[in-house]
């Protein structure tokens, strides 16, 4: 009898830690978005959070019938890095009085010690490298949520907070887990302003914490789900990561149309994966569905990072030439010519 009771208790504890979120939180319809409070002057003095990531995640969760809270380490008003207010997800968020009020008066992490969430999703931005990883109460909230059967998610630089999150028994949340985040390749291209001040590059820190890190080519959408742990690589992974969190909660995400920039990144992924003919056909059928400047700039930066890789440089030229008829700029024309000259000298 004693052996049977011990076995039942062991099974119950294991179920508590590893069960799907809907098994223990079926009545919990609330999701928490956590953002950095580090920013000042739109990221000019100190980096903050990415507004695009916050508003996309907020839209996905709200459209799936979830109640969304927004928190930062100290609470109150927080500062986003400079962003485009005309992007549809930003425009929608700023026009929503309830959403805007949540941002101007974020909840402090310390005030959430008695609040349960079905999921906690960490928003990125370079500020997340500074204040989120040292917030002990945030780490405790993540551990508590995960151990109660909830989902933990993060995107871009948000996974920085996952380092050194300890679960009951002293095990690490990241040990042996598959994750992604803003990669070293992306940091080399887009992080030069603040990366030298980081305690550690995110990819290196995640690997050093025992995680199995994977990434896609720069700024392409990449989401990794490992049970109830969900991570997205960069800003263009946000919506897909939020939907992955919903799936990890045991739900089916509501159908939606991708935004123009999201659709453009998916098109680029299609081109890289050997389906360039169909990708070009889809683009040429209606270029207005896409963010053409984004496509052009992706090709430009891809060329800058190609080095001596002929395949990468060829792909970059293909992308730039796809955008050129709809986004003719001297810099783009010059980049194409330079890349073609380089290709001509390659063996």
Secondary structure, 3 states (H helix, E strand, C coil): CHHHHHHHHHHHHHHHHHCCHHHHCCCCCEEEEECCCCCEHHHCCECCECHHHHHHHHHHHHHCCCEEEEEECCCECCCECCCCCCCHHHHHHHCCHHHHHHHHCEEEHHHHCCCCCCEEEECCCHHHHCCCCCCHHHHHHHHHHHHCCCEEEEECCHHHHHCCCECHHHCECCCCCEECCCCHHHHHHHCCCCHHHCCCCHHHHHHHCCCEECCCCCCCCCEEEECCEEEECCHHHHHHHHHHHHHHCCCCCCCCCCCHHHHHHHHHHHHHCCCHHHHHHHHHHCHHHCCHHHHHHHHHHHHHCCCCCHHHHHHHHHHHHHHHCCCCCHHHHHHHHHHHHHHHHCC
